[in-house]
Amino acid sequence: MRLYASNELKSRLTHAAANGSVIAADILSELKKNRPAQEIIRGSYNFLSTKRKWTDCGSFRKIRIVFTAFNKDPEHPNFPDRNNPQAPWFPENRTDLEPSTFIEQFKNLREYTSCEISYFRSAITLDSKVSVRLHTGMNDFLDAYQESNYSSITDGDTSTLHNSCMRYEDKARNAADFYANFAGAGILVARDEGNNVIGRAVVWRKAVWNTTGMPAIQVSVLDRIYTSHAFVMDLIREQAGSLGINLRKKYNDYTHPEDFISMSQIPGMAEEPGTEVHVRLSVKVPAFRWHKKGVPYLDTFHYIHLNGSRLELTNHNGCTAIASCQHTQGCATALRYVCPQCGGIHEDSNRLYCNVCYPLYYTQTAFGTIMKGTPVEYKGKIYPSTLFKKGRPIPGFKSYLQIQKLFTS
C-alpha cells in the first residue's frame, strides 16, 4: 500500500519548507516517492494528517500541531470498520504523534539537531508563506506596531509581539513618528499571506561605531526582533543579512545593549561575519527637529546624550546622558537636567538653572529668592524675558523646549 497524507498536512509541510524548515522539505520528499509505505515509514503507520490544538491566551490564541496516523490493520476480521474506505480517517482509529515522534517514524531521514526540530515545530504551526520586507515610511512603522494588524495566532504561550508595550494606537503612532521622521530608521516586517504582521525589527541604518583612538565608522544595526512565531526570528535575520546589515544583537533582549554579532564585513574593520563584538554605538539625531512628543520604548539605543547642541541616541550611559528611553508609557526618564539659559547639563533636580547661570539670573531678597527679568508670554505660557532675544527663544532655551517633549507621552 502506498503512503497517504491529508491535504492539510501536505500544505503545512509545503509552507514550512518554503519558510526554511529542512525537516519539512525532507518529509515532503519522502511523501512524494512512489514506493510502498513500509519502505518509507516505520511500523504500520499510514494515512498521515495533523490536528490543531488551541489555547486561549487573551489577545491571541496559541496553536500547537500534533500529527495523527492510522495504526491498525483494516483487514483484520475484528476491525469494526472493515471494508469502509473512510475508516482510517475516523478519530477513534487514529493515534496522536508529537512532532519529534512523527519525524522519527520516517526510516530514511537523518538525525536532526534540536535546533532543526524546534524550527520545524514552530514553522509547522503557520500554514502560510512568510514574506519579510524592509520599510522606511511612517505609515509602515504604524502598520507594523499596531496590535490590530497582528496575527491572532502564535506558537507559544508568550508572544513578544503581542506583549509589546508600543502596540496600542497612540503609542504606535508616536513610535512611528519618532523612528521615521526623527531617527531616520527603517523596519523589517514579516507578514503571512493574509498580510498579518508576525514579526518586526527596527533597523538603524546610520549608527556610528565609536572606538577610542580610532576613526568613527558608520554601521547598520538590526535591533531586537519581536515575533508571534519563534522561527520568524531566523527569517528576519536572514533577510537582514541579505540586505548587508552589519550587526545584529547577540541576545534578543533589552538587557545587553552593547553585545552584537557581525553579519557582514564592515569597511575598515577586521571582524569577520559571525564575530561577537562588544561595542558602543550612537545615532545622531536633529536637536531642533524633534517629533511630536514622547519617545518609544527603546531596547538598544535607549540613552539620549546631549553633546553641545547635538543630540545622540546611544547604547551606553555617560556624563552627557540626559534621559533613558525605557518607560513603557512612551516617555523618557530624566537622568540629568538641561539648563534653559545656556543649554548645559547639570544634576540638580531642584533647580532649572545650572550652577553657573543660577546666580546670574536669580537674586536674594528679604522675601526670598526671585528670578530677574520681566514675564513674557510664549505659546500660551509665561517665561522670564532673559530666555528671549528679539522675541525669540535663545539657543539654550530652544534646546530646552525641544528636550522637554521627551518627557510627555
Beta strands, then each sheet from edge to edge (+ up, - down):
strand 1: 46-56
strand 2: 61-70
strand 3: 94-97
strand 4: 131-135
strand 5: 153-154
strand 6: 186-191
strand 7: 197-210
strand 8: 217-227
strand 9: 247-249
strand 10: 259-262
strand 11: 276-278
strand 12: 280-285
strand 13: 303-307
strand 14: 310-314
strand 15: 321-324
strand 16: 333-334
strand 17: 337-338
strand 18: 345-346
strand 19: 362-365
strand 20: 368-371
strand 21: 375-378
strand 22: 381-384
strand 23: 388-389
strand 24: 392-393
sheet 1: 1+ 2- 3+
sheet 2: 1+ 2- 5-
sheet 3: 4+ 6- 7+ 8- 9- 10+ 11-
sheet 4: 4+ 6- 7+ 12- 14+ 13- 15+ 16-
sheet 5: 17+ 18-
sheet 6: 19+ 20-
sheet 7: 21+ 22-
sheet 8: 23+ 24-
end
